[in-house]
Amino acid sequence: MDAAKLFALLLAAMFVNNFLLSRFLGLCPFFGVSKSMDTAVGMSMGVVFVMLVAGIATWFLNLLLIMWHIEFLQTLAFILVIAALVQLIEIFIKKVNPSLYSALGIYLPLITTNCAILGLALINVQNNFTLMETIFNSVGSAVGYSMALILFSSLRVKLDIEELPAAFEGMPAAFITAFILSMSFMAFTGMIKV
């Protein structure tokens, strides 16, 4: 695959097929950790690492599953790989930045069951991506997820400063903001879907 197609795959994963704003996968951490910019950035770094490594690891694991004719175990095997990666991230963050670890709270272990990460692994396999395509799709998806999470977090921080009608305070304002943000990403649907 040439560089132009890989770049198009990267951009499509970031904008057109954004896991949060187009596919609506992984919304639990999206709403949960976006109240603070620090937790949003910390979660984004964890998701980027897990998505990239999980994408590559599940690509190789899928080769083994095909070789052994046990492709029906893909989902189970992928979940095990993702869970192991999240455990590594959790141990690392707890050791390096205990305040971020406590701020992320329950949302850090929820990366294990984040449907965006499992969805990425399954999409890579279903599209029969090569290793290079898997890497570019994984990086694009991870950067797109992080971009949406950080952008949404910055908007929520601004909303907390503003005085809103009582009916819109808290989650209603967050849902409306997410809706508008999602609609703005629909402008990218004119790009080639991959």
SVG drawing of the C-alpha trace seen along z (x, -y; Angstrom):
<svg xmlns="http://www.w3.org/2000/svg" viewBox="-35 -33 42 59">
<polyline fill="none" stroke="black" stroke-width="0.4" points="0.0,0.0 1.4,-3.4 1.9,-6.3 -1.1,-8.3 -3.5,-5.4 -2.0,-5.0 -2.3,-8.7 -5.9,-8.6 -6.6,-5.6 -5.0,-7.6 -7.2,-10.7 -10.3,-8.6 -9.8,-6.8 -9.3,-10.2 -12.1,-12.2 -14.6,-10.2 -14.7,-7.0 -14.0,-8.6 -14.9,-6.0 -16.5,-8.6 -18.2,-11.0 -19.1,-8.8 -19.2,-5.2 -20.3,-6.1 -18.1,-3.5 -16.3,-4.1 -18.7,-6.7 -18.5,-5.8 -15.0,-7.2 -15.9,-10.0 -18.5,-11.4 -16.9,-10.2 -13.4,-11.6 -14.0,-14.7 -14.9,-16.9 -11.2,-17.8 -8.5,-18.4 -5.9,-16.5 -8.0,-13.3 -8.9,-13.6 -5.3,-13.9 -4.3,-11.0 -7.0,-8.8 -6.1,-9.8 -2.5,-8.7 -3.7,-5.4 -6.1,-4.8 -3.5,-5.7 -1.0,-3.2 -3.6,-0.4 -5.1,-1.0 -1.8,-1.0 -0.3,2.0 -3.7,3.9 -4.1,3.3 -0.6,4.7 -0.9,7.6 -4.3,8.7 -3.1,8.6 -0.4,11.1 -2.7,13.1 -5.2,13.3 -2.5,14.9 -2.0,17.6 -5.8,18.1 -6.1,18.5 -3.1,20.9 -4.6,23.1 -8.1,22.8 -9.7,21.4 -10.8,18.0 -14.0,18.4 -12.0,17.5 -11.1,14.0 -13.3,11.9 -12.2,13.9 -8.5,13.8 -8.7,10.1 -10.4,9.3 -7.6,11.1 -4.9,9.2 -6.6,5.9 -7.1,6.7 -3.4,7.6 -2.4,4.3 -4.7,2.3 -3.3,4.0 0.2,2.9 -1.0,-0.7 -2.7,-0.7 0.4,0.5 2.5,-2.0 0.2,-5.0 -0.2,-4.0 3.6,-3.9 4.4,-7.1 1.5,-9.4 -0.6,-8.3 -2.7,-11.5 -3.7,-10.8 -4.4,-7.2 -6.8,-8.2 -8.4,-10.9 -9.1,-8.4 -10.7,-6.1 -12.9,-3.4 -12.5,-4.7 -8.9,-3.3 -9.9,0.3 -12.9,-0.4 -10.4,-0.7 -10.4,3.1 -14.1,3.2 -13.9,0.1 -15.8,1.2 -13.7,-1.2 -10.6,0.8 -12.2,4.2 -14.0,2.6 -10.7,1.4 -9.2,4.9 -12.2,6.4 -12.4,3.8 -8.7,4.3 -9.4,8.1 -12.6,7.7 -11.1,5.4 -8.1,7.7 -5.7,4.9 -2.0,5.6 0.3,4.9 1.1,1.4 -2.6,0.6 -3.4,1.9 -0.7,-0.4 -2.0,-3.4 -5.7,-2.6 -4.8,-2.1 -2.8,-5.3 -5.5,-7.3 -8.3,-5.8 -6.3,-6.5 -5.5,-10.0 -9.1,-10.6 -10.3,-9.3 -7.9,-11.4 -8.7,-14.5 -12.4,-14.1 -11.9,-13.5 -9.6,-16.4 -11.8,-18.7 -14.9,-17.7 -13.1,-18.1 -12.1,-21.7 -15.7,-22.5 -17.0,-21.0 -14.5,-23.0 -15.7,-26.2 -19.4,-25.2 -18.6,-24.8 -17.5,-28.4 -20.6,-29.7 -23.9,-30.3 -26.5,-28.0 -30.2,-27.5 -30.7,-25.0 -32.3,-22.5 -29.1,-22.4 -26.5,-22.2 -24.4,-19.0 -25.1,-16.1 -27.8,-17.8 -25.2,-20.4 -22.7,-17.6 -25.0,-15.7 -26.0,-18.7 -22.3,-19.6 -21.4,-16.0 -24.3,-16.2 -23.0,-19.4 -19.5,-18.1 -20.6,-14.9 -22.6,-16.9 -19.5,-18.9 -17.6,-15.7 -20.3,-14.8 -18.7,-17.4 -15.9,-14.9 -18.2,-12.3 -17.4,-13.6 -14.0,-12.0 -13.5,-8.4 -14.7,-5.9 -12.2,-3.2"/>
</svg>
